[in-house]
Amino acid sequence: MNGKTQSKVSLGLINPKTPENIGAVMRAAGCFQADAVFYTGERYDRAARFNTDEHALGSE
């Protein structure tokens, strides 16, 4: 290595509420080339079970 250190960028979310919130953060993380996104809490896991994608169900 040439003596330079390479930095890493990680984002942390505390108890995010909805899958849409997570999706927005993931898109932004990709745009800014973040290395990792972490989350804690139970709200997202609960919300993801009740989130329905109407297009996946075949209705429009």
PLY file of the C-alpha trace (Angstrom):
ply
format ascii 1.0
element vertex 60
property float x
property float y
property float z
element edge 59
property int vertex1
property int vertex2
end_header
0.00 0.00 0.00
1.18 3.56 -0.58
0.55 4.81 2.96
-2.96 6.10 2.26
-5.85 4.74 4.27
-9.11 3.93 2.58
-12.19 5.10 4.41
-15.47 3.20 4.65
-18.94 4.70 4.88
-21.67 2.92 6.84
-25.17 4.10 7.67
-27.07 3.09 10.78
-30.84 3.30 11.20
-32.41 3.04 14.63
-35.82 1.38 14.57
-36.89 2.46 11.05
-40.65 2.40 10.59
-41.52 1.31 7.05
-40.07 -0.64 4.13
-40.37 2.56 2.07
-38.04 4.33 4.49
-35.51 1.52 4.19
-35.82 1.58 0.39
-35.17 5.31 0.23
-32.08 4.95 2.40
-30.81 2.01 0.32
-31.22 4.01 -2.90
-29.40 7.00 -1.42
-26.66 4.72 -0.05
-26.17 3.30 -3.54
-25.97 6.78 -5.08
-23.33 7.84 -2.58
-21.48 4.49 -2.74
-21.92 3.68 0.95
-20.27 0.42 1.99
-22.99 -0.81 4.36
-26.41 -0.06 5.81
-27.37 -1.47 9.21
-30.62 -1.24 11.12
-31.83 -2.17 14.58
-35.24 -2.55 16.14
-38.42 -4.48 15.39
-40.64 -1.95 13.63
-39.33 -2.71 10.12
-39.67 -6.49 10.51
-43.29 -6.05 11.66
-44.12 -3.56 8.88
-42.55 -5.72 6.15
-44.95 -8.57 6.97
-47.95 -6.29 6.35
-46.56 -4.43 3.32
-48.21 -5.60 0.11
-47.05 -4.84 -3.39
-50.22 -4.54 -5.45
-48.34 -5.07 -8.72
-47.01 -8.37 -7.44
-50.57 -9.42 -6.61
-51.69 -8.76 -10.19
-54.07 -5.85 -9.49
-53.56 -2.37 -10.85
0 1
1 2
2 3
3 4
4 5
5 6
6 7
7 8
8 9
9 10
10 11
11 12
12 13
13 14
14 15
15 16
16 17
17 18
18 19
19 20
20 21
21 22
22 23
23 24
24 25
25 26
26 27
27 28
28 29
29 30
30 31
31 32
32 33
33 34
34 35
35 36
36 37
37 38
38 39
39 40
40 41
41 42
42 43
43 44
44 45
45 46
46 47
47 48
48 49
49 50
50 51
51 52
52 53
53 54
54 55
55 56
56 57
57 58
58 59
